[in-house]
Amino acid sequence: MAKRQNSILKIQRLRIRESEKRRDAARANALPRLSNESSLLYNSQLQNVAIHRAFLGVLPQLGPVPSQDLRLLQGANTFGLSMTTLAQPLTPLSRIHAGTRAAEQDVRMAEEESRRAANEITLKVQEAFLGALLLERRIAAARLKAAAAEAVRADAAHAVESGAALDVRLMEADARLLEAKNALLQLEIKRADLVAELADLIGFGPGVQLELVPSPWSPPDPGPLDAQVQRALERNPEVKAAEAAVEKARRAVRAAQAEFIPDIALFATHAQQRGVPFLPSSNAAIGARMSWDVFDGGRKRAQAGERRAQLEQAEENLRRVRRRVQIEVEKARRKVERFEDLTRVAERVLQARREALRIAADAVETGVAPPSKLAEARASAAEAEAMAEEARAGLRLAWAELERALGG
């Protein structure tokens, strides 16, 4: 549910979509482009043809032809021109394809970042969920401890009233009772905070009440460490993102090298005009266009060197990430083994506390011990049970951290 509703993961999915659209835009540069450019002008003066007097000669009985200067206006005041061009790049295709491959690596990096974020959210959800369950166990133990403190206080009050004890014993019992109630209140506040954090991680709004139900879980077989390290190097999202960054840097180097090639493109154009009588109203043409910076002051060479330096950085970062992932897997594996030992110890402590509870119950039943001893034994057993549950939860979280290091 958290993977569907968490706000951080929603943002990561939107970033993937953004990278995909950027890749599609880069890929479109390799396709033919159809464009139109139109202009509409108004001329204050028209083009004209001047014929001077007697330009055509002098005829008998008619005189000069023409008999006076003539000015013939050409065209119209309104001039319209529309040019439609279809162009296909040729030599820039290598640079365009390199840019498209680089944009594809951006998509890969966004996907791996989303997967890494999903693994982090999964781990945080488990931490909050198990932490809230542990606090419930600790709250139950704290309540029993507070009940035991009340029983001890009642015994102390009875002893003081009967003259068998001094007032200081009752004061000490009151202090222990207040400490137990304060500890219980702090645990309840921590649990409320964890439940609110869990609701936010899942994607619920504030004020939502969650009912936590423990889920059965058993530790899987860890398998050999070398196999886990190899799996992490193949699946870990940080490693995959670093590999995509290396590939992107390689494509950027190729694109920089392609900058030295002149830009050649084929085009076909069709022009329509209105307002100039000496030009055809419709005309078509085909041809080729070349653009080349003969001298740019070393800009392209510097840019290629910059891209090669970025490639070396990406390769070094990939080596660093692989080392770190291997270290994280080994640390997580050691943590799993440590919590396995802690779980076994906590289980033995729990068995001892349960046996002590049984002995205390028998002693109270036979009248050998006061009821406060039974309440104290119950509180100790509940605390031992909470510690055992905490050890089991720690083992489960250690496995979750190992799974995150392995790539989920």
Sine and cosine of phi, psi and omega as CSV:
sin_phi,cos_phi,sin_psi,cos_psi,sin_omega,cos_omega
0.00,0.00,-0.63,0.77,0.01,-1.00
-0.90,0.43,-0.57,0.82,0.01,-1.00
-0.92,0.39,-0.42,0.91,0.02,-1.00
-1.00,0.03,-0.60,0.80,-0.21,-0.98
-0.96,-0.30,-0.25,0.97,-0.06,-1.00
-0.90,0.44,0.71,-0.70,-0.07,-1.00
-0.91,0.42,-0.63,0.78,-0.01,-1.00
-0.88,0.47,-0.68,0.74,-0.01,-1.00
-0.94,0.34,-0.55,0.83,0.09,-1.00
-0.89,0.46,-0.67,0.75,0.03,-1.00
-0.89,0.45,-0.65,0.76,0.02,-1.00
-0.90,0.44,-0.63,0.78,0.04,-1.00
-0.92,0.40,-0.59,0.81,0.06,-1.00
-0.92,0.38,-0.55,0.83,0.06,-1.00
-0.93,0.38,-0.57,0.82,0.09,-1.00
-0.88,0.47,-0.71,0.71,0.02,-1.00
-0.89,0.46,-0.64,0.77,0.04,-1.00
-0.87,0.49,-0.69,0.72,0.02,-1.00
-0.91,0.42,-0.60,0.80,0.03,-1.00
-0.91,0.42,-0.66,0.75,0.03,-1.00
-0.92,0.39,-0.60,0.80,0.06,-1.00
-0.90,0.43,-0.62,0.79,0.06,-1.00
-0.90,0.43,-0.68,0.73,0.01,-1.00
-0.89,0.45,-0.60,0.80,0.03,-1.00
-0.91,0.41,-0.64,0.77,0.04,-1.00
-0.92,0.39,-0.60,0.80,0.00,-1.00
-0.93,0.38,-0.52,0.85,-0.02,-1.00
-0.92,0.39,-0.34,0.94,0.00,-1.00
-0.92,0.39,-0.32,0.95,0.01,-1.00
-0.99,0.12,-0.19,0.98,-0.05,-1.00
-1.00,0.01,0.37,-0.93,0.07,-1.00
-0.86,0.50,0.54,-0.84,-0.03,-1.00
-0.87,-0.49,0.82,-0.57,0.03,-1.00
-0.97,-0.24,0.84,-0.54,-0.06,-1.00
-0.72,-0.70,0.39,-0.92,0.03,-1.00
-0.70,-0.71,0.67,-0.74,0.05,-1.00
-0.75,-0.66,0.86,-0.51,-0.07,-1.00
-0.82,-0.57,0.57,-0.82,0.02,-1.00
-0.68,-0.73,0.56,-0.83,0.08,-1.00
-0.73,-0.69,0.87,-0.49,-0.10,-1.00
-0.84,-0.54,0.43,-0.90,0.13,-0.99
-0.86,-0.52,0.85,-0.52,-0.01,-1.00
-0.99,-0.14,0.76,-0.66,0.04,-1.00
-0.97,0.26,-0.45,0.89,0.04,-1.00
-0.80,-0.59,0.62,-0.78,-0.03,-1.00
-0.99,-0.14,0.42,-0.91,0.14,-0.99
-0.93,0.37,0.61,-0.79,-0.04,-1.00
-0.63,-0.77,0.33,-0.94,0.06,-1.00
-0.89,-0.45,0.85,-0.53,-0.04,-1.00
-0.99,-0.14,0.79,-0.61,0.06,-1.00
-0.88,-0.47,0.89,-0.46,-0.07,-1.00
-0.99,0.17,0.33,-0.94,0.01,-1.00
-0.87,0.49,0.70,-0.72,0.00,-1.00
0.90,0.44,0.36,0.93,0.01,-1.00
-0.90,0.44,-0.55,0.83,0.00,-1.00
-1.00,-0.03,-0.02,1.00,0.06,-1.00
0.89,-0.45,-0.08,-1.00,0.02,-1.00
-0.84,-0.54,0.84,-0.54,-0.01,-1.00
-0.98,-0.21,0.59,-0.80,0.05,-1.00
-0.87,0.49,0.63,-0.77,0.03,-1.00
0.93,0.37,-0.23,0.97,0.02,-1.00
-0.95,-0.31,-0.48,0.88,0.00,-1.00
1.00,0.05,-0.34,-0.94,-0.05,-1.00
-0.93,0.37,0.57,-0.82,0.04,-1.00
-0.83,-0.56,0.89,-0.45,-0.10,0.99
-0.96,0.29,0.26,-0.97,-0.08,-1.00
-0.98,0.20,-0.24,0.97,0.04,-1.00
-0.47,-0.88,0.22,-0.98,0.00,-1.00
-0.90,0.43,0.71,-0.70,0.03,-1.00
-0.91,-0.42,0.56,-0.83,0.07,-1.00
-0.77,-0.64,0.94,-0.34,-0.06,-1.00
-0.99,-0.14,0.89,-0.45,0.01,-1.00
-0.97,0.23,0.64,-0.77,-0.03,-1.00
-0.88,-0.48,0.61,-0.79,0.08,-1.00
0.97,0.26,-0.37,-0.93,-0.04,-1.00
-0.69,-0.72,0.28,-0.96,0.01,-1.00
-0.92,0.40,-0.49,0.87,-0.01,-1.00
-1.00,-0.07,0.80,-0.60,-0.01,-1.00
-0.86,-0.52,0.81,-0.59,0.02,-1.00
-0.85,-0.52,0.66,-0.75,0.00,-1.00
-0.65,-0.76,0.77,-0.63,0.03,-1.00
-0.74,-0.67,0.83,-0.56,-0.02,-1.00
-0.84,-0.54,0.83,-0.55,0.05,-1.00
-0.93,-0.36,0.81,-0.58,-0.12,-0.99
-0.79,-0.61,0.71,-0.70,0.12,-0.99
-0.92,-0.40,0.88,-0.47,-0.07,-1.00
-0.82,-0.57,0.63,-0.78,0.03,-1.00
-0.78,-0.62,0.91,-0.42,0.05,-1.00
-0.94,0.33,0.55,-0.84,0.02,-1.00
-0.92,-0.39,-0.96,0.27,-0.03,-1.00
-0.91,0.42,-0.49,0.87,0.05,-1.00
-0.93,0.37,-0.10,0.99,-0.04,-1.00
-0.88,0.48,-0.60,0.80,0.01,-1.00
-0.89,0.46,-0.66,0.76,0.02,-1.00
-0.94,0.35,-0.61,0.79,0.00,-1.00
-0.92,0.40,-0.68,0.73,0.01,-1.00
-0.90,0.43,-0.61,0.79,0.05,-1.00
-0.90,0.44,-0.66,0.75,0.05,-1.00
-0.91,0.42,-0.59,0.81,0.04,-1.00
-0.91,0.41,-0.68,0.73,0.04,-1.00
-0.90,0.45,-0.61,0.79,0.05,-1.00
-0.90,0.43,-0.64,0.77,0.04,-1.00
-0.92,0.40,-0.54,0.84,0.07,-1.00
-0.90,0.43,-0.58,0.81,0.06,-1.00
-0.93,0.38,-0.53,0.85,0.11,-0.99
-0.88,0.47,-0.62,0.78,0.05,-1.00
-0.90,0.44,-0.69,0.73,0.03,-1.00
-0.87,0.49,-0.70,0.72,-0.01,-1.00
-0.90,0.43,-0.62,0.78,0.04,-1.00
-0.91,0.42,-0.63,0.77,0.03,-1.00
-0.90,0.43,-0.69,0.73,0.00,-1.00
-0.93,0.37,-0.58,0.81,0.07,-1.00
-0.91,0.42,-0.61,0.79,0.06,-1.00
-0.91,0.42,-0.64,0.76,0.02,-1.00
-0.92,0.39,-0.62,0.78,0.05,-1.00
-0.90,0.44,-0.68,0.73,0.03,-1.00
-0.90,0.45,-0.62,0.78,0.02,-1.00
-0.89,0.45,-0.65,0.76,0.05,-1.00
-0.90,0.44,-0.64,0.77,0.02,-1.00
-0.91,0.42,-0.69,0.73,0.01,-1.00
-0.90,0.44,-0.64,0.76,0.03,-1.00
-0.86,0.50,-0.69,0.72,0.01,-1.00
-0.91,0.41,-0.68,0.74,0.00,-1.00
-0.91,0.42,-0.60,0.80,0.05,-1.00
-0.90,0.44,-0.69,0.72,0.02,-1.00
-0.91,0.42,-0.63,0.78,0.03,-1.00
-0.88,0.47,-0.73,0.69,-0.01,-1.00
-0.92,0.39,-0.66,0.75,-0.03,-1.00
-0.90,0.43,-0.78,0.62,-0.02,-1.00
-0.93,0.37,-0.57,0.82,0.04,-1.00
-0.90,0.44,-0.64,0.77,0.03,-1.00
-0.92,0.40,-0.64,0.77,0.05,-1.00
-0.90,0.44,-0.66,0.75,0.04,-1.00
-0.89,0.46,-0.64,0.77,0.02,-1.00
-0.91,0.41,-0.54,0.84,0.08,-1.00
-0.89,0.46,-0.67,0.74,0.05,-1.00
-0.91,0.42,-0.66,0.75,-0.01,-1.00
-0.93,0.38,-0.57,0.82,0.06,-1.00
-0.90,0.43,-0.67,0.74,0.04,-1.00
-0.88,0.47,-0.67,0.74,0.03,-1.00
-0.91,0.40,-0.62,0.78,0.02,-1.00
-0.91,0.41,-0.58,0.82,0.06,-1.00
-0.91,0.41,-0.66,0.75,0.06,-1.00
-0.91,0.41,-0.60,0.80,0.04,-1.00
-0.91,0.42,-0.64,0.77,0.05,-1.00
-0.91,0.41,-0.62,0.78,0.05,-1.00
-0.91,0.42,-0.63,0.78,0.05,-1.00
-0.91,0.42,-0.63,0.78,0.03,-1.00
-0.90,0.44,-0.60,0.80,0.05,-1.00
-0.91,0.41,-0.62,0.78,0.03,-1.00
-0.91,0.41,-0.66,0.75,0.04,-1.00
-0.89,0.45,-0.62,0.78,0.02,-1.00
-0.91,0.41,-0.63,0.78,0.03,-1.00
-0.89,0.45,-0.65,0.76,0.06,-1.00
-0.89,0.45,-0.67,0.75,0.00,-1.00
-0.91,0.42,-0.65,0.76,0.02,-1.00
-0.90,0.45,-0.65,0.76,0.02,-1.00
-0.91,0.42,-0.64,0.77,0.01,-1.00
-0.92,0.40,-0.62,0.79,0.01,-1.00
-0.93,0.38,-0.66,0.75,-0.01,-1.00
-0.90,0.43,-0.58,0.81,-0.01,-1.00
-0.99,0.13,-0.10,0.99,0.01,-1.00
0.99,0.11,0.14,0.99,0.00,-1.00
-0.99,0.12,-0.18,0.98,-0.02,-1.00
-0.55,-0.83,0.35,-0.94,0.04,-1.00
-0.99,0.12,0.22,-0.98,0.00,-1.00
-0.90,0.43,-0.42,0.91,-0.04,-1.00
-0.89,0.45,-0.50,0.86,0.04,-1.00
-0.91,0.42,-0.65,0.76,0.04,-1.00
-0.92,0.38,-0.61,0.79,0.03,-1.00
-0.90,0.44,-0.66,0.75,0.04,-1.00
-0.90,0.43,-0.63,0.78,0.03,-1.00
-0.91,0.41,-0.63,0.77,0.06,-1.00
-0.89,0.46,-0.66,0.75,0.00,-1.00
-0.90,0.45,-0.68,0.73,0.01,-1.00
-0.91,0.41,-0.59,0.80,0.03,-1.00
-0.91,0.42,-0.68,0.73,0.03,-1.00
-0.91,0.42,-0.63,0.77,0.05,-1.00
-0.89,0.46,-0.65,0.76,0.01,-1.00
-0.91,0.42,-0.66,0.75,0.02,-1.00
-0.93,0.38,-0.61,0.79,0.04,-1.00
-0.91,0.42,-0.68,0.73,0.04,-1.00
-0.88,0.47,-0.64,0.77,0.03,-1.00
-0.89,0.45,-0.67,0.74,0.00,-1.00
-0.90,0.43,-0.66,0.75,0.02,-1.00
-0.89,0.45,-0.65,0.76,0.03,-1.00
-0.90,0.43,-0.65,0.76,0.02,-1.00
-0.91,0.42,-0.62,0.78,0.04,-1.00
-0.91,0.41,-0.69,0.73,0.01,-1.00
-0.88,0.47,-0.66,0.75,0.00,-1.00
-0.90,0.43,-0.66,0.75,0.02,-1.00
-0.88,0.47,-0.64,0.77,0.03,-1.00
-0.91,0.42,-0.67,0.74,-0.01,-1.00
-0.92,0.40,-0.64,0.77,0.02,-1.00
-0.91,0.42,-0.65,0.76,0.06,-1.00
-0.90,0.44,-0.65,0.76,0.05,-1.00
-0.91,0.42,-0.64,0.77,0.03,-1.00
-0.89,0.45,-0.68,0.73,0.02,-1.00
-0.88,0.47,-0.63,0.78,0.03,-1.00
-0.93,0.38,-0.64,0.77,0.03,-1.00
-0.90,0.44,-0.61,0.79,0.01,-1.00
-0.95,0.33,-0.49,0.87,0.01,-1.00
0.92,-0.39,0.20,0.98,0.04,-1.00
-0.99,0.12,0.39,-0.92,0.05,-1.00
-0.98,0.19,0.14,-0.99,0.01,-1.00
-0.92,0.39,0.51,-0.86,0.03,-1.00
1.00,0.00,-0.03,1.00,-0.01,-1.00
-0.98,0.20,0.73,-0.68,0.02,-1.00
-1.00,-0.09,0.78,-0.62,-0.02,-1.00
-0.93,-0.36,0.66,-0.75,0.12,-0.99
-0.96,-0.28,0.91,-0.42,-0.10,-1.00
-1.00,-0.01,0.80,-0.60,0.01,-1.00
-0.86,-0.50,0.85,-0.53,0.00,-1.00
-0.89,0.46,0.63,-0.78,0.02,-1.00
-0.95,-0.32,0.64,-0.77,0.00,-1.00
-0.92,0.40,0.61,-0.79,0.00,-1.00
-0.43,-0.90,0.64,-0.77,0.08,-1.00
-0.72,-0.70,0.65,-0.76,-0.04,-1.00
-0.91,0.42,0.71,-0.70,0.03,-1.00
-0.98,0.21,0.09,-1.00,0.05,-1.00
-0.96,0.27,0.85,-0.53,-0.06,-1.00
-0.92,0.39,-0.55,0.83,-0.04,-1.00
0.97,0.23,0.03,-1.00,-0.01,-1.00
-0.94,0.35,0.53,-0.85,-0.03,-1.00
-0.91,0.41,-0.62,0.78,-0.02,-1.00
-0.88,0.47,-0.62,0.78,0.01,-1.00
-0.92,0.40,-0.61,0.79,0.03,-1.00
-0.93,0.38,-0.64,0.77,0.04,-1.00
-0.89,0.46,-0.68,0.73,0.02,-1.00
-0.90,0.44,-0.63,0.77,0.04,-1.00
-0.90,0.44,-0.65,0.76,0.01,-1.00
-0.90,0.43,-0.66,0.75,0.01,-1.00
-0.92,0.40,-0.41,0.91,-0.01,-1.00
-1.00,-0.02,-0.43,0.90,-0.15,-0.99
-0.86,-0.50,-0.33,0.95,-0.08,-1.00
-0.86,0.51,0.77,-0.64,-0.06,-1.00
-0.90,0.44,-0.50,0.87,0.03,-1.00
-0.92,0.38,-0.63,0.77,0.05,-1.00
-0.91,0.40,-0.70,0.71,-0.01,-1.00
-0.90,0.44,-0.62,0.78,0.04,-1.00
-0.92,0.40,-0.63,0.78,0.04,-1.00
-0.91,0.41,-0.61,0.80,0.07,-1.00
-0.90,0.43,-0.64,0.77,0.04,-1.00
-0.91,0.42,-0.58,0.81,0.04,-1.00
-0.91,0.41,-0.60,0.80,0.06,-1.00
-0.90,0.43,-0.71,0.70,0.01,-1.00
-0.90,0.43,-0.62,0.79,0.05,-1.00
-0.89,0.46,-0.66,0.75,0.02,-1.00
-0.91,0.42,-0.59,0.81,0.06,-1.00
-0.90,0.43,-0.68,0.73,0.04,-1.00
-0.90,0.43,-0.58,0.82,0.03,-1.00
-0.92,0.40,-0.59,0.81,0.07,-1.00
-0.90,0.44,-0.68,0.73,0.02,-1.00
-0.90,0.44,-0.64,0.77,0.03,-1.00
-0.90,0.43,-0.63,0.78,0.03,-1.00
-0.92,0.39,-0.61,0.79,0.05,-1.00
-0.93,0.38,-0.54,0.84,0.02,-1.00
-0.95,0.32,-0.23,0.97,0.04,-1.00
-0.91,0.41,-0.38,0.93,0.00,-1.00
-0.96,0.26,-0.26,0.97,-0.03,-1.00
-1.00,0.10,0.72,-0.69,0.04,-1.00
-0.88,0.48,0.56,-0.83,0.04,-1.00
-0.99,0.11,0.90,-0.44,0.02,-1.00
-0.86,-0.51,0.72,-0.69,-0.02,-1.00
-0.63,-0.78,0.54,-0.84,0.11,-0.99
-0.99,-0.14,0.54,-0.84,-0.01,-1.00
-0.51,-0.86,0.42,-0.91,0.14,-0.99
-0.72,-0.69,0.71,-0.70,-0.07,-1.00
-0.71,-0.70,0.50,-0.87,0.05,-1.00
-0.75,-0.66,0.78,-0.63,-0.06,-1.00
-0.87,-0.49,0.66,-0.75,0.11,-0.99
-0.79,-0.61,0.74,-0.67,0.00,-1.00
-0.68,-0.73,0.40,-0.91,0.03,-1.00
-0.58,-0.82,0.83,-0.56,0.02,-1.00
0.81,-0.58,-0.24,0.97,0.04,-1.00
-0.90,-0.43,0.95,-0.30,-0.11,-0.99
-0.94,0.34,-0.41,0.91,-0.07,-1.00
-1.00,0.09,-0.05,1.00,0.02,-1.00
-0.92,-0.40,0.54,-0.84,0.03,-1.00
-0.91,0.42,0.57,-0.82,-0.01,-1.00
-0.95,0.30,-0.38,0.92,0.01,-1.00
-0.65,-0.76,0.74,-0.67,-0.05,-1.00
-0.49,-0.87,0.59,-0.81,0.02,-1.00
-0.81,-0.59,0.50,-0.87,-0.01,-1.00
-0.47,-0.88,0.50,-0.87,0.10,-0.99
-0.78,-0.63,0.41,-0.91,-0.01,-1.00
-0.01,-1.00,-0.18,-0.98,0.02,-1.00
-0.79,-0.62,0.49,-0.87,-0.03,-1.00
-0.76,-0.65,0.71,-0.70,0.01,-1.00
-0.81,-0.59,0.67,-0.74,0.06,-1.00
-0.74,-0.68,0.78,-0.62,-0.08,-1.00
-0.48,-0.87,0.81,-0.59,0.10,-1.00
-0.99,0.10,0.97,-0.24,-0.03,-1.00
-0.91,0.41,-0.64,0.76,0.01,-1.00
-0.61,-0.79,0.81,-0.59,0.00,-1.00
-0.81,-0.59,0.30,0.95,0.04,-1.00
0.96,0.29,0.32,0.95,-0.01,-1.00
1.00,0.06,0.21,0.98,-0.04,-1.00
-0.90,0.44,-0.72,0.70,-0.03,-1.00
-0.91,0.41,-0.64,0.77,0.01,-1.00
-0.91,0.42,-0.65,0.76,0.04,-1.00
-0.91,0.41,-0.63,0.78,0.01,-1.00
-0.91,0.42,-0.65,0.76,0.05,-1.00
-0.90,0.44,-0.65,0.76,0.06,-1.00
-0.90,0.44,-0.61,0.80,0.05,-1.00
-0.89,0.46,-0.69,0.73,0.00,-1.00
-0.91,0.41,-0.60,0.80,0.05,-1.00
-0.91,0.40,-0.62,0.79,0.06,-1.00
-0.90,0.44,-0.63,0.77,0.05,-1.00
-0.90,0.43,-0.59,0.81,0.05,-1.00
-0.90,0.44,-0.69,0.72,0.02,-1.00
-0.89,0.45,-0.62,0.78,0.06,-1.00
-0.89,0.46,-0.69,0.72,-0.02,-1.00
-0.90,0.43,-0.64,0.77,0.02,-1.00
-0.92,0.40,-0.65,0.76,0.03,-1.00
-0.92,0.39,-0.62,0.79,0.04,-1.00
-0.90,0.43,-0.60,0.80,0.04,-1.00
-0.90,0.44,-0.67,0.74,0.04,-1.00
-0.89,0.45,-0.65,0.76,0.01,-1.00
-0.90,0.43,-0.69,0.72,-0.02,-1.00
-0.90,0.43,-0.64,0.77,0.02,-1.00
-0.89,0.45,-0.66,0.75,0.05,-1.00
-0.90,0.44,-0.69,0.72,-0.02,-1.00
-0.90,0.43,-0.64,0.77,0.02,-1.00
-0.90,0.44,-0.66,0.75,0.04,-1.00
-0.88,0.47,-0.67,0.75,0.03,-1.00
-0.90,0.44,-0.69,0.73,-0.01,-1.00
-0.89,0.46,-0.62,0.78,0.03,-1.00
-0.90,0.43,-0.69,0.72,0.01,-1.00
-0.90,0.43,-0.66,0.75,0.04,-1.00
-0.90,0.44,-0.70,0.72,0.01,-1.00
-0.90,0.43,-0.61,0.79,0.03,-1.00
-0.91,0.42,-0.67,0.74,0.04,-1.00
-0.90,0.43,-0.60,0.80,0.02,-1.00
-0.91,0.42,-0.64,0.77,0.06,-1.00
-0.88,0.48,-0.72,0.70,-0.01,-1.00
-0.90,0.43,-0.62,0.79,0.01,-1.00
-0.91,0.42,-0.67,0.75,0.00,-1.00
-0.96,0.29,-0.44,0.90,0.12,-0.99
-0.89,0.46,-0.68,0.73,0.06,-1.00
-0.91,0.41,-0.69,0.73,0.01,-1.00
-0.88,0.47,-0.61,0.79,0.02,-1.00
-0.90,0.43,-0.67,0.75,0.03,-1.00
-0.90,0.44,-0.66,0.75,0.03,-1.00
-0.90,0.43,-0.69,0.72,-0.01,-1.00
-0.90,0.44,-0.58,0.81,0.04,-1.00
-0.91,0.42,-0.63,0.78,0.03,-1.00
-0.92,0.38,-0.64,0.77,0.06,-1.00
-0.88,0.47,-0.65,0.76,0.01,-1.00
-0.89,0.45,-0.66,0.75,0.04,-1.00
-0.89,0.47,-0.65,0.76,0.02,-1.00
-0.91,0.41,-0.66,0.75,0.01,-1.00
-0.92,0.40,-0.61,0.79,0.05,-1.00
-0.91,0.42,-0.62,0.79,0.05,-1.00
-0.92,0.39,-0.62,0.78,0.05,-1.00
-0.91,0.42,-0.59,0.81,0.05,-1.00
-0.90,0.44,-0.64,0.77,0.01,-1.00
-0.91,0.42,-0.66,0.75,0.01,-1.00
-0.91,0.41,-0.66,0.75,0.01,-1.00
-0.91,0.42,-0.61,0.79,0.02,-1.00
-0.90,0.44,-0.66,0.75,0.04,-1.00
-0.91,0.42,-0.63,0.78,-0.02,-1.00
-0.92,0.40,-0.65,0.76,0.02,-1.00
-0.93,0.37,-0.61,0.79,-0.01,-1.00
-0.91,0.41,-0.57,0.82,0.02,-1.00
-1.00,0.06,-0.07,1.00,0.03,-1.00
1.00,0.08,0.13,0.99,0.00,-1.00
-0.96,0.28,-0.56,0.83,-0.05,-1.00
-0.82,-0.57,0.47,-0.88,0.03,-1.00
-0.96,0.28,0.31,-0.95,0.01,-1.00
-0.87,0.49,-0.42,0.91,0.01,-1.00
-0.90,0.44,-0.52,0.85,0.04,-1.00
-0.90,0.43,-0.61,0.79,0.04,-1.00
-0.92,0.39,-0.65,0.76,0.03,-1.00
-0.90,0.44,-0.64,0.77,0.04,-1.00
-0.91,0.41,-0.63,0.77,0.02,-1.00
-0.91,0.41,-0.63,0.77,0.06,-1.00
-0.89,0.45,-0.66,0.75,0.03,-1.00
-0.90,0.43,-0.65,0.76,0.02,-1.00
-0.91,0.42,-0.65,0.76,0.02,-1.00
-0.91,0.42,-0.66,0.75,0.02,-1.00
-0.91,0.42,-0.62,0.78,0.04,-1.00
-0.92,0.40,-0.65,0.76,0.05,-1.00
-0.90,0.44,-0.62,0.79,0.05,-1.00
-0.91,0.42,-0.62,0.78,0.06,-1.00
-0.91,0.42,-0.63,0.77,0.03,-1.00
-0.91,0.40,-0.63,0.77,0.05,-1.00
-0.90,0.43,-0.65,0.76,0.04,-1.00
-0.91,0.41,-0.60,0.80,0.05,-1.00
-0.90,0.43,-0.64,0.77,0.04,-1.00
-0.91,0.43,-0.67,0.74,0.04,-1.00
-0.90,0.43,-0.64,0.77,0.04,-1.00
-0.91,0.41,-0.62,0.78,0.07,-1.00
-0.88,0.48,-0.62,0.78,0.07,-1.00
-0.90,0.43,-0.66,0.75,0.01,-1.00
-0.91,0.42,-0.65,0.76,0.04,-1.00
-0.93,0.36,-0.58,0.82,0.05,-1.00
-0.89,0.46,-0.63,0.78,0.07,-1.00
-0.92,0.39,-0.60,0.80,0.04,-1.00
-0.90,0.43,-0.64,0.77,0.06,-1.00
-0.91,0.41,-0.60,0.80,0.05,-1.00
-0.91,0.42,-0.67,0.74,0.05,-1.00
-0.89,0.46,-0.61,0.79,0.05,-1.00
-0.90,0.43,-0.68,0.73,0.03,-1.00
-0.91,0.43,-0.53,0.85,0.02,-1.00
-0.97,0.23,-0.20,0.98,0.03,-1.00
0.95,-0.32,0.11,0.99,0.04,-1.00
0.99,0.16,0.00,0.00,0.00,0.00
